[in-house]
Amino acid sequence: MKTALLAGAAMGAITSAAYAQDAQAQDAEPISSVEDIIVTARRTEESAQKTPLSLTAFSGATLERAGAQQVTDLQGAVPNLNLVQGRGSSNSTNIYIRGVGQPDALQTFDPAVGVYVDDVYYSRIRGSQFDLLDLERVEILRGPQGTLYGKNTIGGAMKLVSRRPGQEFRARASAAYGDYDLMEVQGAISGPVTDTLALGLSVLHSERGGYVVDPVTGAEYNDKNTSAARASLAWDPTSTFRIDLNVDYSKDDAGMTVGQATNSLTYLGYGVAYPVATPTPEYNFKTRTTPGLPNETRLETWGTALRMTWDLSDALTLKSITSYRELNTDDYIDFDATQLEIADALVAVDQKQTSQELQLTYDSGPLTAVGGLYYLKEDVSSHQESYNDDLLGPLYGNATFIRYIDDALETTSKAAYANVSYAVTDALRVSAGVRYTKEEKDYARSTSVVSSFLLGGLPILNTSYAFAPPTGEYEDTSIMLSADYQLSPDAMVYARYSQGFKSGGFNGRANSATEATEYQPETADSFEVGAKTQYWDNRLRLNLAAFMTKYDDFQARVSGIEVPPGGGVPTPVLSVINAGSLDIFGFEVEGVLAPMRGLTLDTQIGFLDADYKEFNDARFTAFGGSRAFQDPAFSPKWTVRVGGQYEWTLDGGSSVTFGAAAKYRSRMALAVDNTLINTDTELPGMYQDSYWLYDARVVWSDAADRYSVGLYGQNLADEVYKTDAQEFSSIGNIRTAYYGAPRTWMVKVTAKY
């Protein structure tokens, strides 16, 4: 259920452990306390405070109260997490955790942070801009999760868990209006059909005008137009057998996501094409685009998941998770973000995936064990058209230059895993896990160029080629070891070693046989120590973690220019290589304090020190063929958030809640290529300087907490800041930056029954 960046959604006082009022409402405690959330981070249910790994969990009530509408609204609320809308696409998500991620939505590039909805893995970052619609909770797991979650969780995992229909009738509806003509309606209803059967339905429609405008044509970009629905069935035919069936559908019909050119563009090898000054004054959300390029990014996705659970005994449970999903996109992208046709494209992707997981859980006495088998079959096909009429410039007059690309990728992945925890004493618990994965990838690609560039009366660029490399085969065995010690009922310390890997693959940007290369998997080894503590009758929670990650065989896209022997038209070369390794060190602090009834204060602090230890690139001859001096992308040294909320009870029992948050992110690189070739001169457009964002909200609720009216504001200081960047220096010197939304507001009315 994708959505673009929503105007006006404010996190308010969202916290690492949610709010004091959740527990107060549920348990009618005389004083405030901090909510404890039950999670399934280790594939079995346990308290988040008893789980020996770094995770942040948000309950559905917390997300609703804070006005969070989509996953990108969690940006800033989790230490060392980067979670923003993807570059040049309204339907993909750029997720980095602790400096590990994969921002490119190209269909052949696997994500580095696993995304799961109701235990079903989503294998593309396209279609991962989820609306937070009728959820029970969201879990963000930090660090490699290779044993229990498998491939492509080398950075961590994000889990969304939908609300299960039950025997109690529930209904919720809301309507929102905001600036940029924001209009959103959503509703959810669930309840019993019989004593053993319950059904649920959730629907949403959200639209908003664009906050980026072409100053000449008036066309709007970076807008939103999303519809989504999910139906759920929960059937308990016996006391030991449960069936859950979910079906979801989402459609997005937004305009293009347009950035800003940050430097002068060039004709390919023939001088300056379009002078672009560094934005002075700062970016004003006005950008020229190519006349005639359709203002469309369309996504349609649907899927179904069937979970069957058998309690074979009091201690033994068998679960089957079967899923099928389809995704179709038609994205038009103006990579150069100017009126020139330097690099404009249509990217149309059709993706299908089928997965099956069998999981056996044993929980009795001191022993808890979970093991399983996993199978995934994915087919991705893509048709691309690259429009480059202006790339070679006036030397060839008003000629045409179009590249057509068709490729297909078939992935078969199989895995077996086991994880065991044993309570040595009442206080000491040790855990170990292992997962074996075997994967095969079959890839085929064809490309052709149709042009009217003439030399001596003959076309000189018309080319075509096709290749189908041998099947790529990748194997991995990841392990996990941990120990945790309960110092007291309210304090636990732990140590954890975990491994993860990101699958290998084929270069999906290859335009010649020399670029059609295979790259091998990435791997990560992480060491982590932490403490999870509660004080003052559970009114103060403080969680700490420190980690060191060895990140090897980093997959890097590098670009260059190839000049044919004897001269001729230079051509771009785009390669993907296992270029380097990184050492990543950091620590994280999550705290929440409920000092008095109605008042909650919280903070999340992340520190990250990421350094290349190796980054081979033959173009950097002045540095011995290495660019290890560069800054890793999306790895700010500091991420800080401080927030608070106060609930003021009015006469008659109604209440007004005030919430506010300040979020800080230090300077960071937004692209892997962030210096000029063969120099250490930084490219300013590929960086974002440090900045603060300020959000606030005020919400009135009636005495029964059935009706509420809220005013939400985001980016109240109207900060202009970049969230992502695109670098294709070898194609017209393209370096394009993408920006977060300006100041926005939203009024939302909610009714619950």
Helices and strands as residue ranges (DSSP letters): H 20-27, E 38-39, E 46-47, G 48-50, E 55-59, H 60-66, G 71-74, E 81-85, E 93-97, E 100-101, E 113-117, E 120-122, E 135-142, E 156-162, E 170-178, E 182-192, E 197-208, E 212-213, E 220-221, E 224-238, E 241-254, E 260-261, E 265-266, E 272-274, E 297-311, E 316-334, E 344-364, E 367-387, G 393-396, E 401-423, E 428-451, E 454-455, E 458-459, E 464-467, E 472-488, E 491-502, E 505-506, E 518-519, E 522-535, E 540-562, E 571-596, E 599-615, G 621-623, E 638-649, E 655-665, E 668-669, G 684-686, E 687-688, E 691-701, E 707-714, E 722-728, E 734-739, E 744-752
